[in-house]
Amino acid sequence: MFQARSFKHCKACGSPVRYQVPADDNRDRATCTVCGHVHYENPLNVVGTVPVWGDAVLLCKRNIEPRYGLWTLPAGFHELGETLAEGALRETAEEAGARIELEGLYTVLNVVRAGQVHFFYRARLLDANFAPGAETIEARLFTEEAVPWDELAFRTVRETLQRYFDDRRRGVFDMHCGDIG
């Protein structure tokens, strides 16, 4: 089981923390050795979209690590103060400079080993004009046959794209949940 151990000092008082099981709990938590404050470490949310134009999807070539130079769907970390949908819209605009309309939550993928949950929305591109941001080398449309499958950055992107193209062939878009080992 993935267990983060990123706390060294208490956020409340600055004293050292010790990982232990607090009373009325069932797992190790970062617990302050002085004030007793318990710090919880929870998964990070990643939000993004599957932007579609006709029979093609929009992918972004990464200009940052991890996975520099590989292709991904426009996505990134969900920020405090925004809904998942707002985060997906923001990330698509930041990474691809694309204007979209969301069409519903599509995949929810647990990446336990990384302490993340990835949420992808289906989206309709409002036009085919892109202006990639600093984190993107290039934003480009790909038909299923042209997707650079061997150059995809993340398993969640591969899983989401495979499900998208399968659903498109069936003519029915279900919501998908799964785990990435």
SULGIPE-V601442 format. One record per backbone hydrogen bond with DSSP energy under -0.5 kcal/mol. CO is the residue of the C=O (numbers start at 0). NH is the residue of the N-H. Records with the same first field share a line. If there is no record, write none. Layout:
CO = NH + NH
This chain:
7 = 16
9 = 13
14 = 9
15 = 32
17 = 19 + 30
19 = 21 + 28
21 = 24
26 = 21
28 = 19 + 30
29 = 38
30 = 17
36 = 31 + 38
37 = 39
38 = 29
39 = 41
43 = 116
44 = 77
45 = 118
46 = 75
47 = 120
48 = 50
49 = 122
50 = 57
51 = 124
52 = 55
54 = 143
55 = 52
56 = 58 + 141
58 = 139
59 = 61 + 71
60 = 136 + 137
61 = 68
66 = 69
69 = 61
70 = 152
71 = 59
73 = 48
75 = 46
78 = 81
82 = 86
83 = 87
84 = 88
85 = 89
86 = 90
87 = 91
88 = 92
89 = 93
90 = 94
91 = 95 + 96 + 97
92 = 96
93 = 132
95 = 130
97 = 99
98 = 125 + 126
100 = 123
103 = 121
105 = 175
106 = 119
107 = 177
108 = 117
109 = 111 + 179
110 = 113 + 114 + 115
111 = 114
114 = 43
115 = 110
116 = 45
117 = 108
118 = 47
119 = 105 + 106
120 = 49
121 = 102
122 = 51 + 124
123 = 100
127 = 129
132 = 135
134 = 62
137 = 60
139 = 58
141 = 56
142 = 145 + 146
143 = 146
146 = 148
147 = 150
148 = 151
150 = 70
153 = 157
154 = 158
155 = 159
156 = 160
157 = 161
158 = 162
159 = 163
160 = 164
161 = 165
162 = 166
163 = 167
164 = 168
165 = 169
166 = 170 + 171
171 = 173
175 = 107
177 = 109
178 = 180
